[in-house]
Amino acid sequence: MNNYLEKFEKMRIAGKLAAQTLDMLTDNIKAGVTTDFIDKLGYEFIRDNGGHSAPLYYRGFTKSLCTSLNHVVCHGIPSDRVLNEGDAINVDVTAIINDHYGDTSRMFCIGKTPVKVNNLIEVTYESMMLAIKSLKPGLKLGDIGHTIQSFVEKKGFSVVRDFCGHGISTTFHEPPNVLHYGRKNTGLELRPGMTFTIEPMINAGEWDIKMLKDGWTAVTKDKSLSAQFEHTLGITENGYEIFTESVKGYSKPPYL
């Protein structure tokens, strides 16, 4: 029990730093800035608050954050791409502090975005929160995927199959894999002390993806829009704790 409480305390610190990074970036994610600028701000904020950015040099990744725009599903690489009115972007931050990892992402709308984009973002966020609110010891991993998939598909969207949530603590990615689709009452049983991410990637069109030549960027095969949210959380004796909640109370756009 002591190990689990000690781990949770460290996960809170790492999760809070990752969430604070997104909070800080919120006012800076706007038309006219580049995704490289967002990356630089995120890198400096994490560094100045005693942490390290986990993606930087991870398996050869050269940036500190992932910036996934419009039809990019995940792992978009920051560049000189300028944000334009109507864009939707996911910013994914992972901070390391005291050898523990906090991993979180949010969607951001640049200016006025189309209704279909707003609906996709809303459904993506709600699917993640529905799954999180169901968490407790004894629940099966398949129940998480089933909750997300059934909600999303009823709304006319699709769940990406090629990427999933993951265990996380003193390692960036560790068991178990947390699929965002699945069948009820299947898979590993949740128990107190487990820490992992839930991070559904939801497409407006079909769920198929393709990888770009850079080896990182995943895009929708049919060029439809994609959205994602992510939290790092832990299973407690009678429920769950989210480690990456916004300190400012931000959840989904618009961030007022």
C-alpha angles and dihedrals in degrees: 000000000000091000091052093049091047091049091050091051091054092044089054091056094048092043092049092052092051091048092046089053090058090044090054093046094051097086091043097054101090143117114300099030124105126235086239088061090053089049093051093050091049093048092050094046093052091045093047090052095054100264141106129232107244099206093056106107091350103151088338098311107151102202137067099230138026116240113191115186129199106309094016107110099196147325095045110173117232112246143150089293108134119221113241135198109278096027121130118206137185115212114198119196129185119182127190119205127158087003091296127114132227114191124186142146138190137188121242128196119215107219115310113356126194119268091247090057092049091049092050092050092047093050092046092053094044092049091055093047093047089055093046093049090055094056120120138128112291095031113124125234089238089062090061092054093043092052092052097041097047093048095046097045092049086059092053098254132113136234119233110238100191098072132042146175118274146200112270136179121111088357126059094226123017137144137328111059109215109210119203093215130047151103129297119261095014132118135022120349117240117241134181114280097032114132124194146136130257109201115158118196108205126190129205089217131024121339096237117116137188131206122236122229092261087075093233113060114088117195134181110268092223093045091243120149121273133199136188142182127185139193132179112220145165134222114241130194092275107013139334145298124216110218097187103054115141114262087213094050095252114156112154136346134322092055103198 
